[in-house]
């Protein structure tokens, strides 16, 4: 029975392609990016990217005029590769889960990157990047963030 279960699980994983890559093939990349520029009084951005490069973007505006924008994009292989390279070269999975100043002010920009490459997952929150300045970890976060938004025509300002 144990062997049957193992066979069924392996067959299911191979059929679905979940986390399975062939030699020389890059693992699938999934990204969720979130940004709020002023807490409940500003803009909120949510971007999700699937392994095949399908991007969904939602922007909520809480200022006057209030409203929302939704868009979908299909990234090409080069854009997906650039995101993967930024994640790898900037050692995203080694970043601390929180990057924030010692003293927190209210309603400053808050950013989050949630990244999965194959079976490896990491979530990093960055609060008030201007106050943190040119810290190395913040710069590494920015490079991955910029790679994610590089080919998207709408970009959050922070």
PASEBA-1860 file (N, C-alpha, C; in nm, 3 decimals):
! residues 158
1> XXXXXXXX> 0.082/-0.119/0.000/0.000/0.000/0.000/0.087/0.126/0.000 ~ 0.196/0.123/0.078/0.286/0.236/0.087/0.346/0.269/-0.049 ~ 0.383/0.166/-0.127/0.441/0.186/-0.259/0.338/0.243/-0.356 ~ 0.214/0.202/-0.345/0.108/0.253/-0.431/0.087/0.402/-0.404 ~ 0.083/0.438/-0.275/0.065/0.578/-0.238/0.179/0.664/-0.293 ~ 0.303/0.615/-0.278/0.419/0.686/-0.328/0.411/0.704/-0.480 ~ 0.373/0.598/-0.550/0.360/0.603/-0.696/0.255/0.706/-0.736 ~ 0.140/0.706/-0.669/0.032/0.800/-0.702/0.077/0.943/-0.677
9> XXXXXXXX> 0.147/0.969/-0.567/0.195/1.104/-0.538/0.297/1.151/-0.641 ~ 0.390/1.067/-0.677/0.490/1.104/-0.778/0.423/1.129/-0.913 ~ 0.330/1.043/-0.949/0.257/1.062/-1.076/0.179/1.193/-1.075 ~ 0.116/1.225/-0.963/0.041/1.350/-0.953/0.133/1.471/-0.966 ~ 0.246/1.468/-0.898/0.341/1.579/-0.906/0.396/1.595/-1.047 ~ 0.427/1.484/-1.112/0.477/1.492/-1.249/0.370/1.543/-1.344 ~ 0.247/1.502/-1.323/0.137/1.546/-1.408/0.112/1.695/-1.390 ~ 0.111/1.741/-1.265/0.083/1.882/-1.238/0.205/1.970/-1.260
17> XXXXXXXX> 0.323/1.912/-1.257/0.444/1.990/-1.276/0.477/2.076/-1.156 ~ 0.428/2.043/-1.039/0.448/2.124/-0.920/0.590/2.105/-0.870 ~ 0.671/2.209/-0.882/0.806/2.206/-0.829/0.900/2.110/-0.901 ~ 0.858/2.057/-1.015/0.942/1.961/-1.087/1.006/2.032/-1.206 ~ 1.138/2.026/-1.213/1.208/2.084/-1.326/1.307/1.983/-1.380 ~ 1.336/1.996/-1.507/1.434/1.908/-1.568/1.571/1.973/-1.555 ~ 1.675/1.897/-1.582/1.811/1.950/-1.572/1.827/2.070/-1.664 ~ 1.883/2.177/-1.612/1.904/2.297/-1.692/1.784/2.389/-1.699
25> XXXXXXXX> 1.670/2.345/-1.653/1.549/2.427/-1.655/1.538/2.503/-1.524 ~ 1.500/2.630/-1.532/1.485/2.711/-1.412/1.355/2.672/-1.340 ~ 1.354/2.675/-1.207/1.232/2.643/-1.133/1.126/2.752/-1.153 ~ 0.999/2.717/-1.134/0.892/2.817/-1.151/0.904/2.929/-1.047 ~ 0.871/3.051/-1.091/0.877/3.169/-1.005/0.736/3.224/-0.986 ~ 0.699/3.246/-0.861/0.570/3.307/-0.826/0.600/3.426/-0.736 ~ 0.540/3.542/-0.768/0.567/3.664/-0.692/0.436/3.733/-0.658 ~ 0.428/3.783/-0.535/0.323/3.876/-0.496/0.393/3.998/-0.439
33> XXXXXXXX> 0.358/4.115/-0.491/0.415/4.241/-0.443/0.300/4.328/-0.392 ~ 0.322/4.389/-0.276/0.222/4.478/-0.216/0.290/4.608/-0.177 ~ 0.219/4.720/-0.196/0.271/4.849/-0.154/0.155/4.936/-0.109 ~ 0.175/5.001/0.005/0.081/5.102/0.054/0.165/5.226/0.080 ~ 0.128/5.340/0.021/0.215/5.457/0.033/0.185/5.546/0.153 ~ 0.068/5.531/0.214/0.035/5.617/0.329/-0.072/5.553/0.416 ~ -0.059/5.426/0.442/-0.160/5.359/0.524/-0.298/5.368/0.460 ~ -0.401/5.391/0.540/-0.538/5.393/0.485/-0.572/5.521/0.410
41> XXXXXXXX> -0.476/5.613/0.397/-0.505/5.742/0.335/-0.442/5.759/0.196 ~ -0.385/5.654/0.143/-0.313/5.669/0.017/-0.352/5.569/-0.088 ~ -0.251/5.510/-0.148/-0.270/5.410/-0.254/-0.226/5.274/-0.202 ~ -0.292/5.170/-0.251/-0.251/5.032/-0.224/-0.238/4.960/-0.357 ~ -0.125/4.893/-0.376/-0.095/4.819/-0.498/-0.077/4.672/-0.465 ~ -0.138/4.585/-0.543/-0.118/4.441/-0.528/-0.090/4.383/-0.667 ~ 0.026/4.320/-0.681/0.064/4.255/-0.807/0.089/4.107/-0.777 ~ 0.033/4.020/-0.859/0.062/3.878/-0.848/0.110/3.828/-0.984
49> XXXXXXXX> 0.213/3.743/-0.980/0.268/3.685/-1.102/0.273/3.533/-1.088 ~ 0.217/3.463/-1.185/0.219/3.317/-1.187/0.345/3.268/-1.258 ~ 0.377/3.139/-1.248/0.499/3.088/-1.312/0.504/3.111/-1.464 ~ 0.389/3.120/-1.529/0.389/3.140/-1.674/0.394/3.288/-1.713 ~ 0.413/3.378/-1.614/0.426/3.519/-1.644/0.296/3.596/-1.650 ~ 0.186/3.535/-1.608/0.059/3.608/-1.603/0.061/3.700/-1.481 ~ 0.038/3.828/-1.505/0.041/3.927/-1.398/-0.097/3.989/-1.382 ~ -0.139/3.997/-1.258/-0.262/4.066/-1.222/-0.223/4.182/-1.133
57> XXXXXXXX> -0.272/4.301/-1.163/-0.239/4.421/-1.087/-0.368/4.491/-1.046 ~ -0.378/4.524/-0.918/-0.491/4.600/-0.867/-0.436/4.719/-0.789 ~ -0.487/4.838/-0.820/-0.446/4.959/-0.750/-0.572/5.022/-0.691 ~ -0.568/5.048/-0.561/-0.679/5.114/-0.492/-0.635/5.253/-0.451 ~ -0.715/5.352/-0.488/-0.686/5.491/-0.454/-0.785/5.536/-0.347 ~ -0.733/5.575/-0.229/-0.820/5.619/-0.122/-0.829/5.771/-0.114 ~ -0.750/5.840/-0.195/-0.754/5.986/-0.197/-0.866/6.032/-0.290 ~ -0.878/6.161/-0.303/-0.980/6.216/-0.393/-0.915/6.242/-0.528
65> XXXXXXXX> -0.963/6.193/-0.638/-1.080/6.104/-0.645/-1.041/5.962/-0.606 ~ -1.130/5.896/-0.537/-1.103/5.757/-0.497/-1.148/5.664/-0.610 ~ -1.092/5.545/-0.610/-1.129/5.450/-0.714/-1.029/5.336/-0.720 ~ -1.039/5.260/-0.826/-0.948/5.147/-0.843/-0.917/5.126/-0.990 ~ -0.804/5.060/-1.012/-0.760/5.023/-1.146/-0.719/4.877/-1.140 ~ -0.764/4.799/-1.237/-0.722/4.659/-1.245/-0.668/4.634/-1.385 ~ -0.561/4.555/-1.391/-0.500/4.526/-1.521/-0.441/4.385/-1.519 ~ -0.425/4.330/-1.638/-0.361/4.199/-1.654/-0.257/4.213/-1.765
73> XXXXXXXX> -0.143/4.147/-1.742/-0.033/4.151/-1.838/0.025/4.012/-1.851 ~ 0.085/3.985/-1.965/0.158/3.861/-1.987/0.304/3.896/-2.009 ~ 0.389/3.852/-1.915/0.532/3.878/-1.927/0.596/3.778/-2.021 ~ 0.694/3.823/-2.095/0.769/3.733/-2.182/0.875/3.658/-2.103 ~ 0.937/3.562/-2.168/1.041/3.482/-2.105/1.156/3.567/-2.053 ~ 1.192/3.672/-2.127/1.305/3.757/-2.086/1.272/3.829/-1.955 ~ 1.149/3.874/-1.938/1.110/3.943/-1.815/1.109/3.847/-1.696 ~ 1.058/3.727/-1.718/1.057/3.626/-1.612/1.200/3.590/-1.574
81> XXXXXXXX> 1.287/3.575/-1.674/1.428/3.544/-1.650/1.495/3.657/-1.572 ~ 1.464/3.782/-1.604/1.523/3.897/-1.534/1.480/3.898/-1.387 ~ 1.356/3.862/-1.360/1.308/3.855/-1.221/1.381/3.743/-1.148 ~ 1.393/3.627/-1.212/1.464/3.514/-1.152/1.610/3.552/-1.122 ~ 1.675/3.619/-1.217/1.814/3.659/-1.200/1.830/3.759/-1.086 ~ 1.734/3.853/-1.073/1.741/3.950/-0.963/1.723/3.879/-0.828 ~ 1.629/3.786/-0.821/1.608/3.710/-0.698/1.735/3.636/-0.659 ~ 1.799/3.575/-0.757/1.920/3.497/-0.733/2.040/3.587/-0.701
89> XXXXXXXX> 2.066/3.686/-0.785/2.186/3.769/-0.767/2.178/3.853/-0.640 ~ 2.059/3.894/-0.600/2.044/3.975/-0.479/2.020/3.889/-0.354 ~ 2.029/3.757/-0.371/2.012/3.663/-0.259/1.887/3.698/-0.178 ~ 1.774/3.711/-0.248/1.649/3.750/-0.184/1.614/3.660/-0.066 ~ 1.638/3.530/-0.078/1.600/3.436/0.027/1.685/3.451/0.153 ~ 1.793/3.528/0.146/1.876/3.556/0.263/1.841/3.687/0.332 ~ 1.753/3.767/0.272/1.714/3.893/0.334/1.636/3.868/0.463 ~ 1.649/3.956/0.561/1.566/3.940/0.682/1.419/3.963/0.647
97> XXXXXXXX> 1.328/3.900/0.722/1.185/3.915/0.690/1.131/4.056/0.712 ~ 1.199/4.136/0.796/1.156/4.274/0.819/1.274/4.369/0.802 ~ 1.249/4.472/0.723/1.345/4.580/0.706/1.271/4.707/0.746 ~ 1.308/4.763/0.862/1.237/4.881/0.911/1.330/4.963/0.999 ~ 1.304/5.095/1.005/1.386/5.180/1.093/1.356/5.150/1.239 ~ 1.448/5.192/1.326/1.429/5.170/1.470/1.308/5.247/1.523 ~ 1.286/5.368/1.471/1.171/5.449/1.510/1.073/5.449/1.394 ~ 0.951/5.402/1.419/0.850/5.392/1.313/0.756/5.512/1.317
105> XXXXXXXX> 0.746/5.581/1.205/0.649/5.690/1.190/0.522/5.635/1.129 ~ 0.411/5.702/1.152/0.283/5.658/1.096/0.273/5.693/0.948 ~ 0.203/5.609/0.875/0.162/5.634/0.736/0.277/5.657/0.640 ~ 0.382/5.580/0.655/0.494/5.581/0.561/0.477/5.464/0.465 ~ 0.548/5.467/0.352/0.535/5.356/0.257/0.571/5.221/0.320 ~ 0.489/5.123/0.290/0.512/4.985/0.334/0.509/4.897/0.211 ~ 0.613/4.816/0.193/0.623/4.728/0.078/0.642/4.586/0.125 ~ 0.596/4.493/0.043/0.612/4.351/0.076/0.636/4.274/-0.054
113> XXXXXXXX> 0.734/4.186/-0.050/0.757/4.092/-0.160/0.745/3.951/-0.103 ~ 0.659/3.874/-0.165/0.640/3.734/-0.129/0.682/3.653/-0.252 ~ 0.791/3.578/-0.240/0.851/3.512/-0.356/0.863/3.363/-0.332 ~ 0.827/3.287/-0.435/0.845/3.142/-0.434/0.918/3.105/-0.562 ~ 1.030/3.036/-0.546/1.106/2.982/-0.659/1.115/2.833/-0.634 ~ 1.046/2.756/-0.717/1.037/2.612/-0.693/0.971/2.589/-0.559 ~ 1.037/2.518/-0.471/0.979/2.491/-0.339/1.033/2.585/-0.231 ~ 1.114/2.684/-0.269/1.169/2.778/-0.173/1.082/2.903/-0.168
121> XXXXXXXX> 1.047/2.944/-0.046/0.954/3.056/-0.027/1.012/3.153/0.075 ~ 0.993/3.285/0.049/1.037/3.387/0.145/0.951/3.510/0.129 ~ 0.924/3.577/0.241/0.843/3.697/0.245/0.925/3.806/0.315 ~ 0.937/3.923/0.251/1.013/4.034/0.311/0.924/4.158/0.313 ~ 0.919/4.222/0.430/0.845/4.347/0.449/0.943/4.461/0.466 ~ 0.922/4.569/0.392/1.006/4.688/0.399/0.918/4.806/0.438 ~ 0.954/4.874/0.548/0.875/4.988/0.593/0.961/5.113/0.591 ~ 0.907/5.219/0.534/0.972/5.350/0.528/1.111/5.344/0.466
129> XXXXXXXX> 1.118/5.304/0.338/1.249/5.288/0.272/1.333/5.415/0.268 ~ 1.271/5.532/0.261/1.351/5.656/0.256/1.430/5.676/0.384 ~ 1.370/5.644/0.498/1.441/5.659/0.624/1.557/5.560/0.635 ~ 1.542/5.444/0.574/1.648/5.344/0.579/1.763/5.378/0.485 ~ 1.735/5.464/0.388/1.840/5.512/0.298/1.901/5.403/0.212 ~ 2.032/5.401/0.208/2.107/5.312/0.118/2.157/5.185/0.187 ~ 2.087/5.139/0.289/2.129/5.013/0.353/2.135/4.903/0.247 ~ 2.233/4.817/0.258/2.256/4.713/0.158/2.134/4.623/0.140
137> XXXXXXXX> 2.071/4.580/0.249/1.954/4.492/0.239/1.839/4.562/0.169 ~ 1.823/4.692/0.192/1.717/4.770/0.126/1.746/4.779/-0.023 ~ 1.871/4.801/-0.060/1.908/4.807/-0.201/1.883/4.672/-0.271 ~ 1.912/4.564/-0.204/1.886/4.430/-0.261/1.737/4.410/-0.281 ~ 1.656/4.450/-0.182/1.511/4.441/-0.195/1.464/4.523/-0.315 ~ 1.513/4.647/-0.325/1.473/4.737/-0.436/1.504/4.676/-0.573 ~ 1.618/4.611/-0.586/1.655/4.553/-0.715/1.558/4.442/-0.755 ~ 1.516/4.362/-0.661/1.416/4.259/-0.693/1.283/4.325/-0.724
145> XXXXXXXX> 1.243/4.422/-0.642/1.117/4.496/-0.664/1.117/4.558/-0.804 ~ 1.226/4.625/-0.839/1.234/4.691/-0.970/1.230/4.590/-1.084 ~ 1.288/4.473/-1.066/1.282/4.370/-1.170/1.138/4.323/-1.189 ~ 1.063/4.311/-1.081/0.923/4.268/-1.090/0.841/4.370/-1.168 ~ 0.864/4.498/-1.143/0.784/4.604/-1.208/0.847/4.657/-1.337 ~ 0.961/4.605/-1.378/1.035/4.662/-1.492/0.952/4.672/-1.619 ~ 0.875/4.571/-1.653/0.802/4.574/-1.780/0.654/4.606/-1.763 ~ 0.614/4.640/-1.641/0.474/4.676/-1.616/0.459/4.827/-1.641
153> XXXXXX> 0.361/4.870/-1.723/0.351/5.014/-1.755/0.306/5.100/-1.637 ~ 0.243/5.043/-1.536/0.203/5.118/-1.417/0.297/5.079/-1.304 ~ 0.354/5.181/-1.237/0.449/5.155/-1.129/0.415/5.242/-1.008 ~ 0.420/5.183/-0.890/0.396/5.266/-0.770/0.514/5.359/-0.743 ~ 0.482/5.477/-0.694/0.587/5.572/-0.653/0.598/5.568/-0.502 ~ 0.719/5.552/-0.455/0.742/5.552/-0.310/0.876/5.608/-0.284
END
